[in-house]
Amino acid sequence: MTFVEIIINLAVSFVATVGFCIVFNIPKKQMLFCGLLGVISWGMYILLKDPIGPVAATFAAAAVITLLSRGLAVIRKCPVTILLIPGVIPLAPGSAMYHTAYYFVTSDMPKAGEYCFLTIKLAMAIVLGILVVIAVPKIRRKTKEIKN
């Protein structure tokens, strides 16, 4: 991927994330930050997908965006979900879902199954990336309470 293609990808991810924010009535004062989180998530995905694969890159990007969203939510004094959900929107496996439906309609079941499985893996990577970052501090807090 060339430098120009990367810049175009990041610009489109910003616009798509802000568009999502507009459709779902995210407060205007949070839209810039949501857009930047969308750029960061897609940028991480682009940088990591070749060395570690698309599923691991999706997991890593979702985990980092969750961490950034939690910190930014404290700074911006807003709920984490206002920043987190738009931030992971660029990672949604839309292309894999499209290919699943396309190959299903064209009766190419092996390809449809392959893309369906990829869609599920990518969706689970997003969920696990969020879950790991949100659950780990709670586990640590509970173990500290038990020790005291």
N, C-alpha and C positions, 0 to 999 in steps of 0.2 A: 504494500500500500504506500503510495507516494505521500509526501508532506501535504500537498494540496488536497488530496483525498481525505486525509486525516482531519484537516481543518474543516472541510465541508461536512464530514461526518459529525464533528463536534458542534458545528453551528446548527445542523439539522436536529441534533439531539437536544440542544438548548431550546430551539423553537418548538419542538414536539413536547418537551416537558412543560414549557410555559403554556402551550395550547391546552394540554391536559389540565393545568391549573385553572385556566379560564373556564373550561367546560365544567369542572367540579367545584367552582366557586372557592378556590383557595384565596385567602386574604391577599390583597394586592401588595401589601408590604412584605410578604413572604415569597412572592413569585420569582424575584431575582435569585434568591438563595436556592429555591427549588430548581430553577434552571441551571444554576451552577452545579448543584448536586447531580443533576441529570448528565451534565457534561463530564463530570468526574467519573461517574459510573460507566458511561460509554467509553471514555478514554481509557480507563483501566481495562475494560473488556478488550478493546482493540489491542492494547499493549500486551496483554497476557494470553490471548486466545491461541496464538501460534506456539509460544513456548510450553504452555501447560495444558492446552486444550480448552474448548468452549465451555464445558461444564465447570471445570475448576476455575476458569476465569470469571464465570458468572457468579460462582460462590464467593470468590475473593472480592469482586466488585460489590456484591450485596452486603458482605460483612463490613467493608470499609464505609459504604454509604450509611449503614445502620449506625456505626460508630460516630461518623461525622454528624448525622442527623440528631443523635442524642446530645452531643456536645453543643451543636448549634441551637437546638431547642431550648437548652438552658440559657444560652446567651441571648437568644431572641425572645425568650419568655412565651413560648407557644408549645402546643402539644407535639410530640415527636412525629406522630402520624402525618401531620401537615407537611413536614419536610421529607419524611421517609418514603411515603407512597409515590409522590411524583419523582423522587430521586431514583427509584428502581424501575420506573416505567420504561426507560430505554432498554433495559435488560429483558423485557417481556419477550417470550419466544414466538413472536408473531410470524416470522418467516417459516419456522418449523411447523407451526400450526397450518399455515397456508399450504405448504408442501404435503402435509398429511392429508388435507382435504382434497388437494389436486390429484394426488395419486390414488386416493380412494375413489374419486369420481371417475377417473380413467381406468379403473379396475386393475391397477398395478399394486396388488396387495402386499407383496414383499417390501416395496419402497414405502408404501403407506405405513406399514408396521414399523419400519426403520425410523421414519420421521416422527411417528407417534411416540415411540420410545424416547427419541431425542427431546421432544417437547416435554415429556414428563420429567426427564432428567434435568432439563434446564429450569423448569418450574420448581422442582424440588431443591435445586441448588440455590435459587433465590430464597425460598422458605428457610432452608437450613442456614444460609448466610445471615439472615435476620435473626433466626432463633438462637444461634450460637452467641451472637453479641448481646442479645437481650437476656438470655438465660444465665450466662456465666457470672455476671455480677450478683445476681440473686442467689446463686449457689454459694458463692464466696461469702456473702452476707450471712446466709443461714449457718454455714459452718463456723463462722466467727461467733455467732450467737450461741451455738451449741458448746463451743469451747469455754465461753464465759459462764 
